[in-house]
Amino acid sequence: MVVMNGMQNTSFIDYPGKIVTTIFFGNCNFRCPYCHNSDLVFNRDLPQIEHTVLLEHLKKRKGMLDGICITGGEPTLHPDLPELIRDVKELGFLVKLDSNGTNPRMLEGLFSDGLVDYIAMDIKAPKEKYSEVVKVNVNMDLIQQSIDLIREMAPDYEFRTTIPRELLTEDDIMSIGEWIKGAKRYALQQFKPNKPLDPACLECHGYTKKEMDAMAERLKGYFDEVLVRAKDD
């Protein structure tokens, strides 16, 4: 039995262009100080939801929901994730997965078995700053493997970066652009100081929408599509 740690019945924003139920898995192998899901990262006092609850919910919402979004935490830390997705796909729903890209072996299996329709992989920083930003030692070979697999095998995808001003500069974003140049879609996401894992990040700031639009303009030749997820200040 697959156990989840949270469920949002309806979301209009977690899967581009789709209406979904979003499910959450606890535990993460990163410690990004600006993360707003600290309870999930540390798996603290979270509900235990058997995946049959999700399946019954989906059966009742056929025709109203397009699919699910699986997020965390880091969902690919859970070896029984493919079992859950198979059950969801058998009901005819789409599946979007959010991942930090540290488990390319699982991603390859999911893609090979046709279990993921859309994946969003977080690119946390340029290569040389990765471990500094996420506050753990990162095997960059695994990150690169995931990037390559997504570009080669994912039916649809995006790479995305949340941008705290105190951690990432505009030059850092351009460095990421050079790194993953040629990918289908890259999204810049505005940082908001909402219950960050490290309370010091309450003093961090996001870039303005105008500043992020300017970054996106510089990146346009690198990708098929560059998105800015930010509110006007």
Secondary structure, DSSP 8 states (H G I E B T S, - for coil): --EESEEEEEESSSSTT--EEEEEE---S---TT-S-HHHHHT-S---EEHHHHHHHHHHTBTTB-EEEEEES-GGG-TTHHHHHHHHHHTT-EEEEEE-S--HHHHHHHHHTT--SEEEEE--S-GGGHHHHHTS---HHHHHHHHHHHHHH-SSEEEEEEEBTTT--HHHHHHHHHHTTT-SEEEEEE---SS-SSGGGGG--B--HHHHHHHHHHHGGGSSEEEEE----
